[in-house]
Amino acid sequence: MHLGFKDIDRGIAEINAVAKPDLFIVDAVQTLIDAQELRHGGKLKDLGYMLGGTDPVSLDSFGFRLFRGLNRN
């Protein structure tokens, strides 16, 4: 997939339109704060969670609540 698509997000979306996943896993062990990349000033922060479930919207919402509660200091 990395070679066939210039836009990896579009490739993932197209695959998910055909093959519906039954399980979603969210790696929330570490996250970046202050920027989306280290080279742009992002800082690694330990969150310490690995989430899994069948409802991607609920997982995303719960993950956002965990992230929002992060102490950024």
Secondary structure, 3 states (H helix, E strand, C coil): CCCCCCCHHHHHHHHHHHCCCCCEEEEEEEEEECCCCHHHCCEEEEEEEEEEECCHHHHHHHHHHHHHCCCCC
